[in-house]
Amino acid sequence: MKFVLHVVMLVTLLSFQTISLEAKGKKIVGEEVIYKANGRTMKGYVAYDKAQKGKRPGVLVVHEWWGCNEYAKKRARMLANLGYIAIAVDLYGDGKIAPDPASAKAYAEPFYKNPILARQLLEAGQYVLRNYPQTDDTEIGAIGYCFGGSVLLNMARMGMPFMGVVSFHGGLDGVPASAATVNTNILVCHGEADSFVSSEEVQKFHQEMRAAQIPYSFISYSNATHAFTNPDATAVGQQFGLPIEYNEAADLKSWNDMADFLKKAFAPMPKAPPLE
């Protein structure tokens, strides 16, 4: 099935391919979505529970520096299982997957240097998600892994509208934060043994958030290295000589911490008492 949707942001939704998974009364649907943004062809992935009635909050998943691979898509399906609709966005375009760290660094570097580019392409993915009939487009959050976590912290600092942002083992440096620009809650899930993020970088992040009076939570997981949530991290670390390793306990705990955080971020605002 193919159709074309023209929008002001120059995003064109070209096609999708659907895969369904049945589990415990749920029907988790995963759809590859191909759309154009700023002249790039993006290959994202949307997941939701087809058996679930009504609209639901949407969550963007921003991939590691490897690209929008099966790991990012798995996380989108896991979010669908929690009752959300999620899109694993493709920032690199054409579904590019880095075969090695040197390629991954080359793919990621432009987004560190130019956060505005990241915002433009994330907004394209967000547009696709908002226009799904299952999405409550007033409730959008985002989670990111490694590179994706760093990107999302920058997006939060730049005022991109999310109800909540979660970074898993992402870098903490970025554009300066200000209470005038940040309009979302932030959760950082950090590996205590992450050698890619120095203690000075952690301290600087805390100081920055507190000085700007930005609401955030920072959770450190003991014995957790960089990429601790990815079951493939240990093998990849051994293959390329990287100090990364999967930590099952930290993975499960951080996912549950994220689930609690998003539940609160999307919780309905309490109603004001009636006027006397």
TORFIVO-6961 format. One line per 5 residues: number of its first residue (from 1); for each residue x, y, z of C-alpha. Coordinates in steps of 0.05 Angstrom, whole numbers, always signed. Layout:
% residues N
NUM> X Y Z  ...
% end
This chain:
% residues 276
1> +0 +0 +0  +27 +69 -18  +1 +139 -8  +29 +209 -8  +18 +263 +44
6> +45 +333 +33  +55 +378 +93  +83 +447 +106  +146 +418 +138  +164 +384 +72
11> +152 +316 +103  +124 +266 +54  +98 +199 +80  +110 +150 +24  +92 +80 +48
16> +88 +32 +105  +95 -42 +116  +59 -76 +174  +80 -133 +220  +34 -157 +276
21> +51 -193 +341  -3 -226 +383  +10 -229 +459  -36 -234 +520  -98 -203 +488
26> -56 -149 +453  -40 -141 +380  +25 -102 +375  +31 -75 +305  +99 -52 +278
31> +99 -11 +214  +158 +13 +173  +144 +84 +153  +183 +118 +97  +179 +193 +95
36> +218 +252 +67  +245 +309 +108  +290 +365 +85  +305 +326 +22  +324 +263 +59
41> +288 +196 +56  +276 +172 +127  +259 +100 +145  +225 +100 +213  +184 +48 +250
46> +117 +58 +286  +90 +9 +338  +23 +8 +374  -28 -40 +403  -82 -49 +350
51> -129 -81 +401  -126 -19 +446  -184 +28 +438  -179 +103 +432  -122 +152 +427
56> -59 +146 +469  +5 +186 +484  +60 +182 +432  +134 +171 +445  +193 +182 +399
61> +251 +133 +405  +318 +162 +384  +370 +109 +365  +442 +97 +387  +498 +122 +342
66> +492 +57 +302  +427 +80 +270  +354 +61 +271  +366 -14 +279  +326 -71 +307
71> +343 -50 +379  +308 +17 +370  +249 -18 +338  +245 -67 +396  +241 -10 +445
76> +184 +20 +404  +146 -46 +409  +159 -48 +484  +130 +22 +491  +69 -2 +451
81> +62 -58 +501  +58 -5 +556  +0 +28 +521  +35 +82 +480  +44 +91 +405
86> +118 +99 +389  +161 +118 +329  +233 +96 +324  +259 +155 +283  +313 +150 +230
91> +359 +210 +238  +412 +186 +189  +365 +175 +131  +356 +116 +84  +356 +70 +145
96> +432 +74 +147  +464 +28 +199  +537 +39 +218  +579 -24 +210  +634 +0 +258
101> +650 +55 +308  +686 +99 +258  +625 +100 +212  +579 +112 +271  +621 +171 +294
106> +619 +200 +223  +543 +192 +220  +532 +223 +289  +581 +280 +286  +538 +328 +244
111> +483 +325 +297  +530 +343 +354  +556 +401 +313  +488 +425 +289  +432 +411 +339
116> +384 +450 +295  +391 +395 +242  +372 +343 +294  +311 +385 +314  +287 +392 +242
121> +291 +317 +230  +260 +299 +297  +203 +346 +283  +191 +308 +218  +186 +242 +256
126> +143 +276 +308  +96 +300 +253  +88 +229 +227  +72 +204 +297  +23 +260 +311
131> -17 +244 +249  -30 +171 +266  -104 +165 +286  -83 +127 +348  -41 +185 +374
136> -63 +237 +424  -24 +293 +393  -28 +335 +456  +15 +283 +493  +83 +270 +462
141> +146 +247 +498  +213 +220 +477  +266 +170 +498  +337 +162 +470  +396 +116 +477
146> +469 +137 +478  +473 +185 +418  +397 +190 +421  +398 +208 +494  +448 +264 +481
151> +406 +290 +423  +343 +291 +466  +376 +328 +523  +396 +381 +472  +325 +383 +445
156> +299 +393 +516  +349 +450 +527  +326 +481 +461  +253 +480 +481  +226 +426 +435
161> +157 +411 +463  +155 +344 +499  +116 +324 +561  +176 +283 +584  +246 +266 +559
166> +287 +205 +580  +361 +195 +565  +392 +125 +573  +468 +127 +579  +472 +190 +537
171> +525 +244 +538  +507 +304 +582  +543 +362 +548  +504 +405 +501  +475 +472 +485
176> +466 +518 +547  +402 +506 +585  +356 +561 +609  +291 +561 +647  +264 +605 +591
181> +273 +550 +539  +264 +484 +576  +191 +466 +582  +193 +391 +597  +212 +344 +653
186> +276 +305 +645  +299 +236 +668  +372 +215 +660  +387 +140 +667  +462 +139 +676
191> +511 +82 +682  +555 +94 +743  +613 +59 +708  +604 +96 +642  +675 +115 +621
196> +648 +157 +563  +617 +207 +611  +666 +237 +661  +649 +254 +733  +663 +327 +714
201> +610 +322 +660  +560 +294 +709  +575 +348 +760  +569 +402 +707  +502 +375 +685
206> +475 +377 +756  +499 +448 +765  +469 +470 +699  +400 +440 +715  +399 +468 +785
211> +423 +537 +765  +368 +542 +712  +317 +511 +761  +298 +458 +710  +258 +398 +736
216> +298 +334 +726  +314 +267 +757  +382 +234 +752  +389 +160 +769  +456 +124 +769
221> +459 +48 +763  +516 +13 +798  +565 -29 +756  +532 -4 +692  +576 +18 +635
226> +559 +56 +572  +504 +21 +530  +483 -20 +591  +412 -28 +565  +430 -63 +500
231> +437 -139 +504  +485 -137 +445  +532 -88 +480  +578 -141 +509  +591 -175 +443
236> +599 -109 +406  +647 -84 +460  +690 -146 +452  +688 -141 +376  +711 -69 +373
241> +749 -62 +438  +698 -14 +469  +686 -8 +545  +613 -26 +540  +574 -84 +570
246> +502 -105 +580  +475 -102 +651  +409 -138 +657  +392 -111 +727  +406 -39 +706
251> +368 -49 +641  +305 -74 +676  +310 -23 +731  +319 +36 +683  +261 +12 +640
256> +216 +10 +700  +241 +79 +722  +225 +105 +653  +156 +74 +655  +140 +107 +721
261> +168 +173 +696  +125 +172 +632  +63 +152 +670  +71 +214 +714  +90 +258 +655
266> +26 +238 +618  -19 +238 +679  -81 +282 +672  -75 +349 +706  -117 +352 +770
271> -182 +389 +762  -189 +456 +796  -240 +457 +853  -307 +489 +834  -316 +562 +850
276> -356 +574 +913
% end
